[in-house]
Amino acid sequence: MQNMKQFVYGILSILVACFYSCDDEHAGAKGNKGYLFLDIENNVALQTKAYEINLNVLILDEAEDTVKFIPGYDSTAMKEDILLDAGAYQVVITSGQADSAVWETPYFYGKEEFQIVANEVSVVKVVCKIANTKVTVDYTNQFKEYFPDYSTTVSNSSGSLRYEKGETRGGFFAAEKLTALLNLVNKDGQKFELKRVFPDIKERCHYNLKFSLGEDVPDKEGVAGGNFDITVDETADTVFVRIPIEVEDLDNLKVPEFSLEGFDENYTLSMKAGVGAPNGLTLKVKAGIETFTMSVRSKQLNEQGLYDFDFVKLTADDRAKLETMEFPLPDVSATELTLDLSAMSGKLLSDEDAIQKHQFTFCVMDKKHQEQTITLTYEAKPNRDVITADVESLWATFAVLKGSTEYENGLGFQYKELSAEDWNEVSFDSIKKGEAFSSLIVGLKPCTAYLYRAVGVSPAGVTVYGNEVQFTTGFVNSDTSGKPFIPNLGFDDWTTYSDGKSAMANLEGEPVFWDSGNRGANTIGTKNPTSKTTIAHGGQYAAKLASVFVGFGSLGQFAAASLFTGNFVDVSGMGGILNFGQKVSVNLRPTKLTGYYHYTTGPIDYKGNSNLSVGQPDTCSIYIALLDKSAPYQINTNKPETFIDFSENNKEIIAYGKFETGTTTSNSIKSKDDYVQFNIDIKYRDLTRIPQYILIVSSASKYGDYFAGSESSVLYIDDYELGFDYNENSFIGTFLEELTPANTNK
């Protein structure tokens, strides 16, 4: 593998020159300044496959602040010279999405430091390499005959791609452990599900996974995934992975199973420190244990040197550490084993006056390379009559406080800002469940540190205070300096893409956050379905979304005007490839999206691939989704199977809300008074996970993805705003629905 050539690379030559007033063209470059010239030369190939790469160039100063951002860099179309102060810089070149699972779109990355020196010419060369790995899936003819229906889902932390029957495209993933989930249906209609794990994945390699029946392989040893047949073609940088499946094993082949005793539905056990509680773990591994590991995340145990353990290769030192903790040693030769963890849990301590959490993550892989993982959490409570727990649910302006006690009277909480002197009293306003009780407090300041403590009254009438716990509220849509995380919600900032034609709702020189289908529409002539307008509700500009037909005569395609957080990736046939969603760098959980709109609906004149009828009114759509994904959704408008499932079946969507109308607001729009406000309740499906991506989409034609809509439909939008206050409509069906904001006496 070490001799493998890098199969994809780009050489970017950067010429840095300093000019002075003697050069008429650069007469403004006086004093300690110089010009940066970019000359990019691409040489890109993967065997016989060439990739169209869309380069983004960032120039960073010594403090790593962005001095210049050039999206879609094209050296032939762009002749701009960049004037820089003398000093240290670095150039970062990217193309595609980092750590994302996408079809046929490798991620390129290159970085190089350079120096602007007065009166000197500097040259720097950046090598831009693929930083992920390619995966294709194939099946032998015998396999296809035996299983007329099949699919394989390949996944890791960068996301997942489903290789449906007949799929030949390559998927690109982060270069780390891959999991393949194989779904099979035989000729009798029986369904089977197999899981395979591939731990040793390297960058810039093409992994070809080929499934076969056991009888396809001369050497039957290791069938059903026991040992992979791996061949490396160094001339093509391809790793051929052959995975034989033994048909006789399918009925009895099961992934490893964990079962628990003593834990709640979240795999958590609360107990008094030093006392423990009855609990245990049972593991069934029908195919036999190949690897079995445990990772420990605990302040107490980590300080004692207990971190990671490999039960199959247990050292004498690790064995002694486990025996000291009274952790039972598993028999890894067994196919079923039970670990009684009661004695071990009695060794777990709390902090001096607060709960301490101890996490144990168990990971087992069987001899068929099927893997299962589970994480257990022990909450060791201090020996107090009233205990303050960690905040149960923490947001930007509200929180759920939690305590526990055996007392029945005088229950409540006190809280204050960390720097304040006086406590605020919160009366208890919930149903006590066992020893636990909670209260919902609202009206907190965002991004602010607080202290709180639980309160109870003993049977003797004595007020008892729990330990003090600190928490910090989350962000609203701005950091501590006031810079928004979701920029340009007022749509006042506009620039032009590097093609010189496509309008973009972004501040010039900043990374692309909002995009549209303009670049696709501008492949023929100049036509921007999404553009700025001076008829604004607030500020200087608003966004105007006017659906159009792009083409000549009957040759072309309907283009719905849209504006979304994400990136237009490329043209694909008569459609486009879009990355839906932008990365959120902080805990950002809004409860409302509001804004202003004006809509003129038209009769649908293009039905495209939809079930709509020509002549029925078009519908505009505005929606928001908060995503728990490691990469944006990649949509190909030619392939409906790539469209997002917004139903509750999609567990990647943490929260969702939408606004739609097919009614014309008014006959015309002349001023801000013609705008109408919309309100979207962002409804949460999960209160524990934090969004990694935010997706906001506005479209003049709801079914534009299917090339359906009306050329007469026009949507004006302006002054979007994210709300972060408690909104009861956001939490219908969750445990917060049971709580009402508590009475607070300050």
C-alpha positions as a printed Julia matrix, in Angstrom:
746×3 Matrix{Float64}:
   0.0     0.0     0.0
   2.92    2.36    0.67
   3.91    2.35   -3.0
   0.49    3.32   -4.25
   0.58    6.41   -6.4
  -1.83    9.19   -5.47
  -4.49    8.73   -8.08
  -6.02   12.19   -7.82
  -4.05   15.37   -7.44
  -4.06   18.97   -8.46
  -1.13   21.32   -8.69
  -1.94   24.89   -7.82
   0.79   27.37   -8.63
   0.57   30.63   -6.78
   2.68   33.55   -7.86
   3.08   36.3    -5.32
   4.52   39.55   -6.64
   4.97   43.04   -5.29
   4.41   46.05   -7.53
   4.9    49.73   -6.94
   3.75   53.0    -8.43
   6.1    52.57  -11.37
   3.58   49.94  -12.64
   0.66   51.99  -13.94
  -1.78   49.08  -13.68
  -0.98   48.58   -9.99
  -0.25   52.16   -9.09
  -2.29   51.78   -5.89
   0.11   49.2    -4.45
   2.28   51.57   -2.47
   4.32   51.08    0.65
   4.38   47.73    2.39
   1.92   45.97    0.07
   1.89   43.5    -2.77
  -0.38   41.66   -5.17
  -1.27   37.99   -4.99
  -1.79   36.23   -8.31
  -3.35   32.77   -8.47
  -2.53   30.5   -11.37
  -4.25   27.14  -10.93
  -3.32   24.18  -13.07
  -5.45   21.05  -12.69
  -4.42   17.52  -13.49
  -7.17   15.29  -12.21
  -7.81   11.63  -12.99
  -9.07    8.46  -11.34
  -8.13    5.65  -13.7
 -10.16    6.74  -16.76
 -12.58    8.9   -14.78
 -12.17   12.69  -14.78
 -13.87   14.8   -12.15
 -15.13   18.33  -12.62
 -13.89   20.1    -9.53
 -15.28   23.35   -8.19
 -12.42   25.02   -6.33
 -12.91   27.36   -3.41
  -9.93   29.51   -2.46
  -9.43   31.08    0.98
  -6.6    33.48    1.8
  -5.99   33.63    5.56
  -3.78   36.04    7.47
  -1.45   35.13   10.33
  -4.37   35.18   12.8
  -6.21   32.77   10.46
  -8.85   35.37    9.7
 -10.22   35.22    6.15
  -8.76   37.99    4.02
 -10.31   36.79    0.77
 -12.72   34.05   -0.23
 -13.13   33.1    -3.89
 -15.94   30.57   -4.53
 -15.86   28.58   -7.76
 -12.39   29.77   -8.67
 -11.74   29.75  -12.41
  -8.36   31.08  -13.52
  -9.55   31.54  -17.1
 -12.61   33.58  -16.11
 -11.19   35.46  -13.18
  -8.43   38.04  -13.65
  -8.67   39.72  -10.27
  -5.46   40.69   -8.52
  -5.52   40.59   -4.72
  -3.77   43.41   -2.91
  -2.29   42.28    0.41
  -0.27   43.87    3.18
   3.19   42.45    3.68
   3.13   39.59    6.16
   2.49   35.88    6.67
  -0.46   34.17    5.0
  -1.78   30.79    4.05
  -3.88   29.7     1.13
  -6.44   26.93    1.59
  -7.93   25.17   -1.45
 -11.02   22.98   -1.11
 -13.51   21.34   -3.4
 -16.5    19.31   -2.25
 -17.57   18.71    1.35
 -15.21   17.59    4.09
 -16.18   14.41    5.94
 -19.26   13.89    3.8
 -20.73   10.82    2.14
 -21.61   11.81   -1.43
 -21.87   10.26   -4.87
 -19.07   10.85   -7.35
 -17.81   13.96   -5.58
 -14.37   13.6    -4.0
 -13.22   16.11   -1.43
 -10.02   17.96   -2.33
  -7.91   19.78    0.2
  -4.62   21.62    0.06
  -2.96   24.2     2.27
   0.31   26.1     2.07
   1.83   29.0     3.95
   3.42   31.89    2.08
   4.91   35.28    2.76
   4.31   38.66    1.15
   7.63   40.5     1.35
   8.06   44.05    0.12
  10.2    44.37   -3.01
  10.37   40.6    -3.53
   8.58   38.04   -5.65
   7.51   34.85   -3.88
   6.28   31.64   -5.48
   4.37   28.93   -3.58
   2.99   25.65   -4.87
   0.02   23.89   -3.23
  -0.69   20.23   -3.83
  -4.43   19.63   -3.58
  -5.2    15.98   -2.84
  -8.31   13.9    -2.34
  -8.8    13.56    1.41
 -11.47   10.84    1.38
 -11.9     7.39   -0.15
 -14.05    5.88   -2.9
 -16.35    2.86   -2.48
 -18.15    0.86   -5.18
 -20.32   -2.2    -4.62
 -20.74   -5.19   -6.95
 -22.15   -8.72   -6.89
 -21.33  -11.91   -8.78
 -23.81  -13.26  -11.33
 -24.57  -16.29   -9.14
 -25.32  -13.95   -6.25
 -27.73  -11.9    -8.38
 -29.53  -15.04   -9.55
 -30.04  -16.34   -6.03
 -31.1   -12.93   -4.65
 -33.25  -11.14   -7.25
 -33.52   -8.1    -4.97
 -30.65   -6.63   -3.0
 -29.13   -3.38   -1.78
 -26.16   -2.34    0.33
 -25.95    0.68    2.63
 -22.38    1.81    3.27
 -21.84    4.18    6.19
 -19.44    5.71    8.68
 -19.26    8.97   10.61
 -19.35   10.96    7.35
 -22.85    9.69    6.51
 -24.4     6.84    4.55
 -25.18    5.97    0.94
 -27.59    3.3    -0.22
 -26.37    1.3    -3.22
 -29.61    0.14   -4.77
 -29.8    -2.75   -7.21
 -27.97   -1.72  -10.4
 -26.11    1.18   -8.77
 -22.69    1.61  -10.4
 -21.64    5.01   -9.08
 -18.85    5.42   -6.6
 -19.5     6.94   -3.21
 -16.93    9.02   -1.36
 -16.55    8.67    2.41
 -14.24    9.85    5.17
 -11.2     7.57    5.31
 -12.13    5.59    8.41
 -13.9     2.41    9.42
 -16.76    1.52    7.06
 -19.89   -0.52    7.76
 -21.84   -2.25    4.99
 -25.45   -3.29    5.69
 -26.65   -5.82    3.11
 -30.41   -6.3     2.56
 -31.32   -9.41    0.56
 -34.51  -10.99   -0.77
 -34.25  -14.52   -2.21
 -36.44  -16.14   -4.86
 -38.92  -17.27   -2.2
 -39.38  -13.73   -0.93
 -37.46  -14.32    2.3
 -35.64  -11.26    3.61
 -32.2   -11.24    5.18
 -30.02   -8.52    6.67
 -26.24   -8.87    7.02
 -23.73   -6.42    8.44
 -20.04   -6.22    7.6
 -17.34   -3.98    9.09
 -14.17   -2.88    7.28
 -11.83   -1.27    9.85
  -8.65   -0.5     7.87
  -9.65    2.22    5.38
  -7.08    4.55    3.83
  -7.28    7.88    2.0
  -7.19    8.15   -1.8
  -8.03    4.5    -2.4
 -10.89    2.91   -4.33
 -12.49    0.06   -2.35
 -14.46   -2.3    -4.57
 -16.75   -4.44   -2.37
 -17.92   -7.53   -4.25
 -20.38   -9.96   -2.67
 -20.49  -13.57   -3.79
 -22.07  -16.86   -2.75
 -19.93  -19.29   -0.8
 -19.79  -21.73   -3.71
 -18.28  -19.01   -5.91
 -15.11  -19.2    -3.85
 -12.79  -22.24   -4.18
 -11.58  -21.91   -0.59
 -14.66  -22.07    1.64
 -12.77  -20.99    4.78
 -14.15  -17.77    6.17
 -17.38  -17.71    4.2
 -20.23  -15.48    5.34
 -17.73  -12.77    6.03
 -15.33  -14.52    8.36
 -12.19  -13.55    6.47
 -12.21  -11.17    3.52
 -10.3   -11.89    0.35
  -8.42   -8.62   -0.18
  -6.38   -7.89   -3.29
  -4.54   -4.64   -3.97
  -4.0    -3.4    -7.51
  -1.22   -0.87   -6.94
  -1.26    0.4   -10.52
  -4.84    1.58  -10.16
  -4.97    2.25   -6.42
  -7.89   -0.15   -6.11
  -8.49   -2.45   -3.15
 -10.63   -5.42   -4.2
 -12.56   -6.79   -1.22
 -14.35  -10.09   -1.86
 -17.06  -11.0     0.68
 -18.41  -14.56    0.3
 -21.86  -15.32    1.76
 -22.69  -18.9     2.75
 -26.38  -19.45    1.95
 -26.76  -22.14    4.62
 -25.8   -19.64    7.29
 -28.37  -16.99    6.41
 -31.26  -18.35    8.5
 -29.09  -18.62   11.61
 -26.83  -15.63   11.1
 -27.58  -12.97   13.71
 -25.74   -9.82   14.68
 -24.45   -9.72   18.26
 -27.11   -8.77   20.8
 -26.79   -6.83   24.06
 -29.45   -6.93   26.77
 -29.44   -5.02   30.05
 -30.73   -5.35   33.59
 -31.26   -2.4    35.9
 -30.92    0.42   33.33
 -33.6     2.76   31.99
 -34.53    3.26   28.32
 -31.57    5.6    27.9
 -29.16    2.94   29.22
 -28.69    4.99   32.41
 -28.65    3.84   36.04
 -28.88    6.35   38.91
 -27.69    5.19   42.33
 -26.12    6.33   45.58
 -22.35    6.64   45.34
 -20.47    3.78   47.0
 -23.64    1.7    47.29
 -24.38    0.63   43.73
 -27.44   -1.25   42.54
 -28.27   -4.61   40.96
 -27.41   -4.39   37.26
 -25.84   -6.41   34.51
 -25.2    -6.94   30.83
 -25.81  -10.04   28.71
 -24.15  -10.58   25.34
 -25.15  -13.15   22.71
 -22.7   -13.72   19.86
 -23.86  -16.71   17.85
 -20.98  -16.58   15.38
 -18.38  -16.31   18.15
 -16.39  -13.34   19.41
 -13.66  -11.92   17.18
 -13.06   -8.69   19.14
 -14.6    -7.39   22.37
 -13.54   -4.03   23.8
 -14.58   -1.62   26.55
 -13.84    2.12   26.73
 -14.22    3.96   30.04
 -15.02    7.66   30.34
 -15.02    8.53   34.04
 -13.11   11.13   36.01
 -12.64    8.73   38.91
 -11.63    5.68   36.87
  -9.56    7.57   34.31
  -7.51    9.06   37.16
  -6.83    5.46   38.25
  -5.56    4.59   34.77
  -8.66    2.77   33.54
  -9.34    3.77   29.94
  -9.58    1.14   27.19
  -9.6    -2.64   27.45
  -9.38   -5.42   24.86
 -10.92   -8.49   26.47
  -9.6   -10.82   23.74
  -6.02   -9.59   24.25
  -6.16   -8.7    27.94
  -2.78   -7.94   29.5
  -1.84   -8.89   33.05
  -1.8    -5.22   34.02
  -5.29   -4.62   32.62
  -6.56   -7.76   34.32
  -5.3    -6.49   37.68
  -6.97   -3.09   37.16
 -10.32   -4.72   36.39
 -10.09   -7.05   39.4
  -9.41   -4.04   41.65
 -12.68   -2.52   40.4
 -14.48   -5.87   40.88
 -15.25   -5.92   37.17
 -16.11   -9.48   36.06
 -13.74  -10.9    33.43
 -15.68  -12.19   30.41
 -15.14  -15.59   28.83
 -14.52  -14.54   25.23
 -14.7   -18.13   24.0
 -18.41  -18.3    24.9
 -21.24  -17.44   22.5
 -23.39  -16.17   25.37
 -22.13  -14.49   28.5
 -23.54  -12.44   31.37
 -21.61   -9.8    33.27
 -22.94   -9.0    36.76
 -21.88   -5.38   37.23
 -23.52   -4.86   40.64
 -20.32   -5.07   42.69
 -18.43   -2.85   40.26
 -21.15   -0.18   40.39
 -20.71   -0.06   44.17
 -17.16    1.14   43.63
 -18.25    4.19   41.63
 -18.04    7.48   43.45
 -19.76   10.84   43.13
 -18.07   14.19   43.24
 -17.91   15.74   46.7
 -21.34   17.35   46.4
 -22.54   16.54   42.89
 -23.46   13.64   40.65
 -20.56   12.06   38.75
 -21.25   10.21   35.5
 -19.34    7.06   34.56
 -19.67    5.82   30.97
 -18.76    2.37   29.69
 -18.86    1.69   25.94
 -18.81   -1.97   24.88
 -18.07   -2.93   21.27
 -18.15   -6.5    19.99
 -17.43   -7.87   16.52
 -18.21  -11.49   15.73
 -16.3   -13.88   13.47
 -18.56  -12.87   10.56
 -17.4    -9.24   10.94
 -20.75   -8.11   12.34
 -20.46   -5.37   14.94
 -22.61   -4.06   17.78
 -21.96   -1.23   20.26
 -23.67   -0.09   23.45
 -22.88    2.7    25.97
 -23.95    2.44   29.63
 -24.05    5.42   31.98
 -23.92    5.23   35.77
 -24.96    8.36   37.68
 -23.38    8.19   41.12
 -25.26   10.51   43.46
 -23.7    12.1    46.58
 -24.97   11.11   50.01
 -27.31   14.1    50.51
 -30.99   14.41   51.39
 -31.59   16.81   48.49
 -29.57   16.42   45.29
 -29.3    18.87   42.41
 -28.81   17.05   39.1
 -27.42   18.36   35.85
 -29.86   20.42   33.78
 -32.17   17.98   32.02
 -32.78   20.09   28.93
 -30.81   23.26   28.2
 -31.67   25.88   25.57
 -30.83   29.52   24.82
 -33.51   31.18   26.98
 -35.04   28.33   28.98
 -34.03   25.17   30.81
 -35.45   22.19   32.7
 -34.0    22.03   36.21
 -33.85   18.64   37.91
 -33.45   17.42   41.46
 -34.12   14.35   43.58
 -35.14   13.74   47.17
 -37.29   11.5    49.32
 -39.03   14.59   50.73
 -42.56   15.39   49.59
 -42.94   19.02   50.69
 -41.48   22.37   49.73
 -39.96   21.15   46.52
 -38.53   23.72   44.14
 -35.36   25.36   42.92
 -33.31   28.49   43.35
 -31.22   29.95   40.56
 -29.16   33.06   39.82
 -26.63   34.4    37.39
 -23.16   33.25   38.34
 -22.06   36.75   39.33
 -25.3    37.69   41.15
 -25.81   37.84   44.91
 -29.51   37.04   45.28
 -31.28   33.82   44.39
 -34.5    33.61   42.34
 -37.14   31.27   43.78
 -38.82   28.75   41.46
 -41.91   26.97   42.74
 -42.2    23.3    41.88
 -44.65   22.79   39.02
 -44.54   19.19   37.87
 -45.44   15.66   38.86
 -42.8    14.05   41.06
 -41.68   10.73   39.61
 -40.11    8.61   42.31
 -37.43   10.73   43.91
 -36.94   12.95   40.83
 -38.66   16.29   40.22
 -38.25   18.95   37.52
 -39.24   22.52   36.68
 -39.19   24.46   33.43
 -37.85   28.01   33.75
 -38.06   30.55   30.94
 -36.8    34.07   30.34
 -33.12   33.26   30.78
 -30.41   35.28   29.09
 -28.66   33.54   26.2
 -25.0    32.57   26.48
 -25.01   33.27   30.23
 -23.61   31.27   33.16
 -26.04   30.41   35.97
 -26.01   28.56   39.28
 -28.96   26.59   40.6
 -29.84   24.28   43.48
 -32.75   22.05   44.39
 -34.78   22.75   47.54
 -36.91   20.53   49.78
 -38.47   20.65   53.26
 -37.81   17.77   55.65
 -40.56   16.12   57.73
 -39.25   18.21   60.66
 -39.99   21.39   58.69
 -36.37   22.24   57.94
 -35.55   23.71   54.51
 -32.75   21.69   52.93
 -30.71   22.95   49.97
 -29.08   20.71   47.44
 -25.63   21.07   45.95
 -25.02   23.95   43.55
 -24.77   23.14   39.83
 -23.56   25.53   37.15
 -24.92   25.7    33.6
 -24.52   28.05   30.65
 -27.38   28.79   28.29
 -27.04   28.32   24.55
 -26.59   30.78   21.73
 -29.15   32.74   19.8
 -28.2    33.62   16.24
 -25.04   35.55   17.12
 -21.76   35.0    18.89
 -20.51   37.14   21.77
 -19.28   39.78   19.3
 -22.66   39.99   17.57
 -21.63   38.12   14.41
 -24.53   35.94   13.19
 -24.1    32.19   12.81
 -26.77   32.2    10.08
 -25.78   35.27    8.04
 -27.83   37.52    5.79
 -31.29   36.57    7.03
 -32.38   40.04    5.89
 -31.11   39.35    2.33
 -29.31   42.69    2.13
 -25.97   41.23    1.04
 -25.59   40.23   -2.62
 -22.68   39.43   -4.89
 -22.03   37.72   -8.22
 -20.54   34.27   -8.67
 -17.17   33.97  -10.43
 -18.95   33.25  -13.75
 -19.86   36.94  -13.76
 -23.57   36.17  -14.23
 -25.09   34.31  -11.31
 -26.52   36.42   -8.48
 -25.8    35.16   -4.95
 -27.28   36.24   -1.61
 -23.9    36.41    0.12
 -21.48   39.06    1.28
 -18.65   39.45   -1.2
 -15.47   37.75   -0.06
 -17.24   35.54    2.51
 -17.8    31.76    2.21
 -21.03   30.81    0.44
 -23.88   30.22    2.9
 -26.95   30.89    0.73
 -27.25   29.55   -2.8
 -29.83   29.02   -5.53
 -30.25   27.37   -8.92
 -29.01   30.47  -10.73
 -25.81   28.84  -11.92
 -27.79   26.05  -13.5
 -30.17   28.5   -15.17
 -27.23   30.53  -16.47
 -25.69   27.67  -18.42
 -27.75   28.99  -21.34
 -27.53   32.77  -21.54
 -28.02   34.94  -18.47
 -31.14   34.37  -16.45
 -31.34   34.65  -12.65
 -34.59   33.18  -11.27
 -33.39   34.37   -7.83
 -32.28   37.98   -7.59
 -32.27   41.02   -5.33
 -34.98   43.67   -5.35
 -35.21   47.13   -3.82
 -38.84   46.5    -2.86
 -37.87   45.42    0.62
 -39.71   45.05    3.89
 -36.65   46.24    5.78
 -33.11   47.21    4.88
 -31.93   47.93    1.34
 -32.81   44.71   -0.48
 -35.08   41.69   -0.4
 -34.95   38.46   -2.41
 -37.17   38.01   -5.47
 -37.84   34.43   -6.58
 -39.43   34.22  -10.04
 -39.78   30.78  -11.63
 -38.78   30.61  -15.31
 -38.34   28.26  -18.24
 -34.71   27.92  -19.28
 -33.99   26.97  -22.89
 -35.09   27.63  -26.45
 -38.54   26.73  -27.71
 -39.44   23.29  -26.37
 -35.81   22.44  -25.65
 -35.11   23.22  -22.03
 -36.44   22.79  -18.51
 -38.63   24.59  -15.99
 -36.51   26.18  -13.24
 -38.24   26.95   -9.96
 -36.77   29.99   -8.24
 -35.33   29.07   -4.86
 -32.99   30.22   -2.14
 -31.46   27.76    0.32
 -28.69   27.29    2.85
 -26.18   25.12    1.05
 -24.34   25.01   -2.25
 -25.16   24.5    -5.9
 -22.6    21.8    -6.8
 -22.94   21.22  -10.54
 -25.23   20.87  -13.52
 -26.42   17.3   -14.15
 -28.16   16.84  -17.48
 -31.2    19.13  -17.43
 -31.1    19.31  -13.63
 -28.64   20.1   -10.9
 -26.74   18.65   -7.96
 -27.27   20.55   -4.72
 -25.83   20.27   -1.23
 -28.71   21.04    1.13
 -27.73   22.38    4.56
 -24.96   24.4     6.15
 -22.77   23.41    9.09
 -23.67   24.83   12.51
 -20.61   25.34   14.69
 -22.41   25.85   18.03
 -25.45   24.57   19.93
 -28.09   26.45   17.94
 -31.68   25.3    18.56
 -34.3    27.85   17.44
 -37.99   27.35   18.14
 -39.42   29.68   15.47
 -38.68   31.02   12.0
 -40.51   34.23   11.12
 -40.26   36.55    8.17
 -42.16   38.5     5.54
 -43.32   37.44    2.1
 -45.4    38.45   -0.88
 -46.59   35.77   -3.27
 -48.19   35.8    -6.68
 -49.3    32.34   -7.71
 -49.75   31.31  -11.3
 -51.47   28.38  -13.01
 -49.09   25.46  -13.4
 -47.87   25.32  -16.99
 -45.1    22.75  -16.51
 -45.96   19.52  -14.66
 -42.51   17.95  -15.12
 -42.16   14.64  -13.26
 -44.94   15.41  -10.79
 -48.55   14.26  -10.45
 -49.81   17.85  -10.64
 -52.31   19.0   -13.24
 -51.63   21.79  -15.7
 -53.75   24.78  -14.77
 -54.0    24.22  -11.03
 -52.54   26.99   -8.82
 -48.86   26.84   -7.99
 -47.75   26.79   -4.34
 -44.82   28.5    -2.65
 -42.91   26.83    0.15
 -40.7    27.96    3.03
 -39.32   25.38    5.42
 -36.59   24.8     7.98
 -34.99   21.57    9.15
 -32.37   20.98   11.84
 -30.21   18.01   10.97
 -28.12   15.56   12.95
 -25.77   14.69   10.09
 -22.05   14.83    9.51
 -22.58   16.18    5.98
 -25.27   18.02    4.01
 -27.86   16.18    1.96
 -26.79   15.9    -1.66
 -29.77   16.22   -4.01
 -29.8    15.38   -7.71
 -32.96   16.91   -9.17
 -32.95   14.24  -11.89
 -33.21   11.5    -9.26
 -36.2    11.71   -6.89
 -34.69    8.88   -4.81
 -32.11   11.44   -3.58
 -34.81   13.82   -2.28
 -35.09   14.28    1.49
 -37.69   12.34    3.47
 -39.08   14.92    5.9
 -41.34   12.45    7.7
 -40.68   11.34   11.25
 -39.2     8.14    9.82
 -36.08   10.15    9.02
 -34.15   10.14   12.31
 -31.53   12.54   10.91
 -34.08   15.36   11.18
 -34.16   16.65   14.76
 -36.73   19.4    14.13
 -38.82   20.61   11.2
 -41.34   23.3    10.31
 -42.9    24.66    7.13
 -45.11   27.34    5.62
 -46.93   26.88    2.31
 -49.58   28.81    0.42
 -51.14   28.73   -3.01
 -52.94   32.04   -2.53
 -51.86   35.33   -4.07
 -51.08   37.88   -1.37
 -52.19   40.9    -3.41
 -52.3    41.87   -7.06
 -49.0    43.73   -6.96
 -46.17   44.66   -4.65
 -45.04   48.28   -4.48
 -43.7    48.82   -0.97
 -42.98   47.17    2.35
 -46.63   47.53    3.29
 -47.54   44.83    0.77
 -45.55   42.18    2.65
 -47.3    39.7     4.96
 -45.69   38.06    8.0
 -45.34   34.28    8.25
 -44.6    32.26   11.41
 -43.18   28.76   11.43
 -43.18   26.68   14.61
 -40.06   24.5    14.57
 -41.32   21.19   15.94
 -38.77   19.04   17.72
 -38.67   15.28   17.41
 -35.6    14.81   19.64
 -34.58   16.95   22.61
 -31.19   15.39   23.34
 -29.28   15.62   20.09
 -27.69   18.87   18.91
 -28.15   19.96   15.26
 -25.04   19.73   13.13
 -26.59   21.31   10.02
 -29.35   23.83    9.39
 -31.45   23.8     6.22
 -33.68   26.75    5.26
 -35.35   26.57    1.84
 -37.63   29.07    0.12
 -39.17   28.34   -3.28
 -41.68   30.06   -5.54
 -42.78   26.61   -6.75
 -43.05   23.89   -4.12
 -42.56   21.04   -6.59
 -39.72   22.67   -8.46
 -37.52   19.66   -7.67
 -39.8    17.75  -10.04
 -39.51   20.56  -12.65
 -43.13   21.48  -11.98
 -44.63   24.94  -11.51
 -45.7    28.16  -13.15
 -43.66   30.83  -14.91
 -46.07   33.35  -13.4
 -45.18   32.46   -9.8
 -43.18   35.12   -7.98
 -42.19   35.04   -4.29
 -40.66   38.01   -2.46
 -39.02   37.25    0.91
 -37.33   39.46    3.49
 -36.36   39.88    7.13
 -36.16   36.25    8.21
 -35.54   35.83   11.93
 -34.89   32.85   14.16
 -36.66   32.86   17.53
 -35.23   31.12   20.59
 -37.86   31.67   23.3
 -39.88   28.82   24.73
 -42.63   27.85   22.28
 -45.08   25.21   23.46
 -45.93   24.3    19.86
 -42.33   23.2    19.33
 -42.56   20.42   21.9
 -45.84   18.65   21.28
 -45.35   14.94   21.92
 -42.19   15.41   24.03
 -41.68   15.38   27.79
 -41.61   19.2    27.75
 -45.3    19.12   26.86
 -45.95   17.86   30.4
 -44.28   20.94   31.93
 -45.6    24.48   32.13
 -43.27   27.41   32.75
 -42.79   27.61   36.51
 -43.64   30.61   38.64
 -40.49   32.6    39.37
 -40.2    34.96   42.33
 -37.25   37.31   42.01
